[in-house]
Amino acid sequence: MADSEACTCIFCRISEESETPSRNRCACCKKTAGGETPRMKRCSKCSATYYCSHECQQSDWKLHKKTCSPPSTRRSNETTPPTSGSNGPTLSSSRSNGTTPRPTTNNTPVPAPTSKALEAHIAKPFTRLDNHTYLHGRTDKDVFKLLVDCFRLRQTDNRNFEGIAPSDSIDGIYAHFHNFLCRAVALPVGLLPPSWNAAKLDECESFGLSAEGDADFSNLRRGPVGRRDIVEHYGDAWMPIQLRMLGQTVYQKGPGCYDSTNLRRLLVQSEIFDDAEAAGEQIIMVSLHRRR
């Protein structure tokens, strides 16, 4: 399987196409905007999930309510007061101007320290990506989530940067995910935790197809996922970059054959010196280099 101003590299510069499926596709029936449904409606409570109709929103509520919660901050042009009905939140018209803000210090990007969707926090994630221990020391559930969402995000990137359409059937998605896990297992660098075995592989595949607990987001049945959905779910503006770098290790190349090694090393240096401002300066340096 084949796999703007702040930074123009492929890991930071995510095109609008990456996010279009999330905004213009119904989370329930997967219908895309157009024709009789010119615009998707957004869940007014979480502002992150879109539906083509109130009926689809009601049908998906049992699954969606487990992660439906108001975001801690909202862009001023997207503020919509949440309202509740008898069977869940109502819908509001979607607007997609602007981008998800990154945490800043002195106007420079700063890696977020924690993720709201993971059970355990690890320090210096880019250092651990560099030494292939990013998945070590985590709970099984966290490892499963990261692998599933890494795969889903890579599917989006493959479509947008290489023109490779993801499978439409759950059997096809499962087969590609199994291939992804087999690649990770076969790596000589020990990417997976030391406790990983055939049983864990089966558990991870089952997790990706289930709808238990938080798995209703990290679910293969939901198809590819975009950057904004990852940021919203994990509460970490740097999580998409981490997942893309993890995917590069598994596939031995980045999306569109982009190599993130230099960017990763810059971020590792910022973690070594524990200098968040330096991290922003280094990313700006990468941006200037890419624009040449």
C-alpha positions as CSV (number, residue, x, y, z in Angstrom):
1,M,0.0,0.0,0.0
2,A,1.4,3.3,-1.1
3,D,1.7,4.9,1.0
4,S,1.7,29.1,5.6
5,E,3.6,31.0,7.1
6,A,4.6,29.1,10.2
7,C,5.9,26.2,8.1
8,T,5.5,25.0,4.6
9,C,6.6,21.5,5.0
10,I,4.1,18.7,4.3
11,F,3.8,17.8,8.0
12,C,2.9,21.3,9.1
13,R,1.3,22.7,5.9
14,I,-1.9,20.6,5.6
15,S,-3.9,21.6,2.5
16,E,-7.6,22.3,2.7
17,E,-8.2,19.1,0.9
18,S,-7.0,17.2,3.9
19,E,-9.9,18.6,5.9
20,T,-12.6,18.7,3.3
21,P,-13.9,15.2,3.9
22,S,-14.5,16.0,7.6
23,R,-16.5,19.2,6.9
24,N,-18.3,18.2,3.7
25,R,-19.1,14.6,4.5
26,C,-21.8,13.3,6.8
27,A,-20.4,11.4,9.8
28,C,-23.4,9.0,9.7
29,C,-24.3,8.2,6.1
30,K,-21.0,9.5,4.5
31,K,-23.0,11.6,2.0
32,T,-20.9,14.5,0.6
33,A,-22.1,18.1,0.3
34,G,-23.7,19.0,-3.0
35,G,-27.0,18.6,-4.9
36,E,-29.9,18.4,-2.4
37,T,-27.5,18.9,0.5
38,P,-25.5,22.0,-0.4
39,R,-24.0,22.4,3.1
40,M,-23.4,20.1,6.0
41,K,-24.7,20.9,9.4
42,R,-22.3,21.0,12.4
43,C,-23.1,19.6,15.8
44,S,-23.6,22.7,17.9
45,K,-22.2,21.2,21.0
46,C,-18.8,20.0,19.9
47,S,-18.5,22.0,16.6
48,A,-16.4,19.1,15.2
49,T,-18.8,16.6,13.7
50,Y,-20.9,17.2,10.6
51,Y,-24.2,15.7,9.3
52,C,-26.3,16.1,6.2
53,S,-29.6,16.1,8.2
54,H,-31.1,16.1,11.7
55,E,-32.1,12.4,11.1
56,C,-28.5,11.4,10.5
57,Q,-27.4,13.4,13.6
58,Q,-30.0,11.5,15.7
59,S,-29.0,8.2,14.3
60,D,-25.4,8.8,15.1
61,W,-26.0,10.3,18.6
62,K,-25.5,7.0,20.5
63,L,-22.0,6.7,19.1
64,H,-21.1,10.4,18.9
65,K,-22.3,11.4,22.5
66,K,-19.3,9.6,24.0
67,T,-16.9,12.2,22.7
68,C,-19.3,15.1,22.1
69,S,-18.2,18.0,24.3
70,P,-17.7,21.7,23.9
71,P,-14.1,22.6,22.8
72,S,-12.1,24.6,25.3
73,T,-11.6,27.4,22.8
74,R,-13.3,28.3,19.6
75,R,-12.4,30.5,16.7
76,S,-14.4,33.8,16.8
77,N,-15.9,33.1,13.4
78,E,-17.1,29.7,14.4
79,T,-18.8,30.4,17.7
80,T,-22.2,28.8,17.9
81,P,-24.1,28.6,21.3
82,P,-24.7,24.9,22.0
83,T,-28.3,23.9,22.4
84,S,-29.7,20.7,23.6
85,G,-32.8,18.7,22.6
86,S,-34.4,15.7,24.1
87,N,-32.1,13.3,22.2
88,G,-28.9,15.2,22.0
89,P,-27.4,18.4,20.7
90,T,-28.8,20.2,17.7
91,L,-27.1,21.2,14.5
92,S,-25.7,24.5,13.3
93,S,-24.6,25.6,9.8
94,S,-21.0,24.9,9.2
95,R,-18.4,27.5,8.4
96,S,-14.8,26.6,7.6
97,N,-12.8,29.8,7.6
98,G,-9.6,30.0,9.5
99,T,-7.4,27.3,10.9
100,T,-7.1,25.7,14.3
101,P,-4.8,27.9,16.4
102,R,-1.6,26.5,17.7
103,P,-0.4,27.1,21.3
104,T,2.1,29.9,21.3
105,T,4.7,31.6,23.4
106,N,6.0,35.0,22.3
107,N,4.2,34.3,19.0
108,T,6.1,31.1,18.3
109,P,4.7,27.6,18.2
110,V,5.1,25.5,21.3
111,P,4.5,21.8,21.6
112,A,1.4,21.0,23.8
113,P,2.5,19.2,26.9
114,T,-0.4,16.7,27.2
115,S,-3.2,15.1,25.2
116,K,-6.7,14.9,26.5
117,A,-7.5,11.7,24.7
118,L,-4.6,9.5,26.0
119,E,-4.5,7.8,29.4
120,A,-0.8,8.5,30.0
121,H,1.4,11.4,29.1
122,I,5.0,10.9,27.8
123,A,7.6,13.7,27.9
124,K,9.6,14.7,24.8
125,P,7.6,12.9,22.2
126,F,9.9,13.9,19.3
127,T,12.9,12.5,21.1
128,R,11.0,9.3,21.5
129,L,10.0,9.3,17.8
130,D,13.7,9.8,16.9
131,N,14.8,6.8,19.1
132,H,11.8,4.6,18.1
133,T,10.3,4.5,21.7
134,Y,7.3,6.7,21.0
135,L,4.9,3.8,21.7
136,H,6.8,2.4,24.7
137,G,5.7,2.9,28.2
138,R,2.1,3.5,27.2
139,T,-1.1,1.6,28.1
140,D,-2.3,-0.9,25.5
141,K,-5.3,1.3,24.8
142,D,-3.1,4.3,24.0
143,V,-0.9,2.3,21.7
144,F,-4.0,1.0,19.9
145,K,-5.4,4.5,19.5
146,L,-2.2,5.9,18.1
147,L,-1.7,3.1,15.6
148,V,-5.3,3.3,14.4
149,D,-5.3,7.1,14.0
150,C,-1.8,7.1,12.5
151,F,-3.1,4.7,9.8
152,R,-6.3,6.8,9.3
153,L,-4.4,10.0,8.9
154,R,-2.0,8.4,6.5
155,Q,-4.9,7.3,4.3
156,T,-6.0,10.9,4.1
157,D,-2.4,12.0,3.1
158,N,-2.1,9.2,0.5
159,R,-5.3,10.5,-1.1
160,N,-4.4,14.1,-1.0
161,F,-0.7,13.9,-1.8
162,E,-0.4,10.8,-3.9
163,G,-3.9,10.4,-5.4
164,I,-4.4,7.0,-3.8
165,A,-8.1,6.5,-2.9
166,P,-8.8,4.6,0.4
167,S,-10.8,1.4,0.3
168,D,-14.6,1.8,0.4
169,S,-15.2,-1.5,2.1
170,I,-14.5,-2.4,5.7
171,D,-12.8,-5.6,4.5
172,G,-10.5,-3.5,2.4
173,I,-9.7,-1.1,5.2
174,Y,-9.1,-4.0,7.6
175,A,-6.7,-5.6,5.1
176,H,-4.7,-2.4,4.7
177,F,-4.6,-1.9,8.5
178,H,-3.4,-5.4,9.0
179,N,-0.6,-4.7,6.4
180,F,0.3,-1.5,8.3
181,L,0.6,-3.4,11.6
182,C,2.6,-6.2,10.0
183,R,5.0,-3.5,8.7
184,A,5.4,-2.1,12.2
185,V,6.0,-5.6,13.7
186,A,8.7,-6.3,11.0
187,L,10.7,-3.2,11.7
188,P,14.1,-4.1,13.2
189,V,14.2,-0.9,15.3
190,G,11.7,-2.2,18.0
191,L,9.0,0.4,17.3
192,L,6.3,-1.5,19.1
193,P,6.4,-2.0,22.9
194,P,8.5,-5.0,24.2
195,S,5.3,-6.7,25.3
196,W,3.9,-6.7,21.8
197,N,3.0,-10.1,20.4
198,A,0.6,-11.8,18.0
199,A,-2.2,-11.5,20.6
200,K,-1.6,-7.8,20.9
201,L,-1.9,-7.5,17.1
202,D,-5.3,-9.2,17.2
203,E,-6.4,-7.0,20.1
204,C,-5.3,-3.9,18.2
205,E,-7.2,-4.9,15.1
206,S,-10.3,-5.7,17.2
207,F,-10.0,-2.3,18.9
208,G,-9.9,-0.6,15.5
209,L,-13.2,-2.2,14.5
210,S,-15.0,-1.8,17.8
211,A,-17.0,1.1,19.2
212,E,-16.1,0.7,22.9
213,G,-15.4,3.7,25.0
214,D,-13.1,6.2,23.2
215,A,-12.7,3.9,20.3
216,D,-15.7,5.6,18.6
217,F,-13.2,8.1,17.3
218,S,-10.2,5.8,16.8
219,N,-12.4,3.5,14.7
220,L,-11.5,2.1,11.3
221,R,-15.2,2.2,10.3
222,R,-15.1,6.0,10.4
223,G,-12.6,6.0,7.5
224,P,-9.8,8.4,6.9
225,V,-9.3,11.4,9.3
226,G,-8.0,14.9,8.8
227,R,-5.6,17.1,10.7
228,R,-8.3,19.2,12.4
229,D,-10.2,16.2,13.7
230,I,-6.9,14.9,15.2
231,V,-6.2,18.2,16.8
232,E,-9.7,18.6,18.2
233,H,-9.8,15.0,19.5
234,Y,-6.4,14.9,21.2
235,G,-6.3,18.6,22.2
236,D,-2.8,18.8,20.9
237,A,-1.8,20.9,17.8
238,W,1.4,18.9,17.4
239,M,-0.3,15.4,17.4
240,P,-0.8,15.3,13.6
241,I,2.9,15.9,13.1
242,Q,3.7,13.1,15.6
243,L,1.4,10.7,13.9
244,R,2.9,11.5,10.4
245,M,6.4,11.0,11.7
246,L,5.3,7.7,13.3
247,G,3.8,6.7,9.9
248,Q,7.0,7.6,8.1
249,T,8.8,5.1,10.4
250,V,6.3,2.4,9.6
251,Y,6.3,2.9,5.8
252,Q,9.9,4.1,5.6
253,K,8.8,7.2,3.8
254,G,6.5,10.2,4.5
255,P,3.4,11.1,2.5
256,G,4.3,12.2,-0.9
257,C,7.8,10.8,-0.3
258,Y,8.5,13.7,2.0
259,D,11.3,13.0,4.5
260,S,10.6,14.6,8.0
261,T,14.0,13.6,9.4
262,N,15.5,17.1,9.5
263,L,12.3,18.6,11.0
264,R,12.3,15.8,13.6
265,R,15.9,16.5,14.6
266,L,15.2,20.2,15.0
267,L,12.3,19.4,17.3
268,V,14.5,16.9,19.2
269,Q,17.1,19.6,19.8
270,S,14.4,21.9,21.2
271,E,13.4,19.2,23.6
272,I,16.9,18.5,24.7
273,F,17.4,22.1,25.7
274,D,13.8,22.3,27.0
275,D,13.5,25.6,25.0
276,A,10.0,26.1,23.6
277,E,10.9,29.4,22.0
278,A,13.8,27.7,20.2
279,A,11.3,25.2,18.8
280,G,9.4,27.9,17.1
281,E,12.6,29.5,15.8
282,Q,13.7,26.2,14.4
283,I,10.4,25.6,12.6
284,I,10.6,29.0,11.1
285,M,14.1,28.1,9.8
286,V,12.6,25.0,8.2
287,S,9.8,27.1,6.7
288,L,12.3,29.5,5.1
289,H,14.4,26.7,3.8
290,R,11.3,25.1,2.2
291,R,10.3,28.3,0.4
292,R,13.6,28.6,-1.4
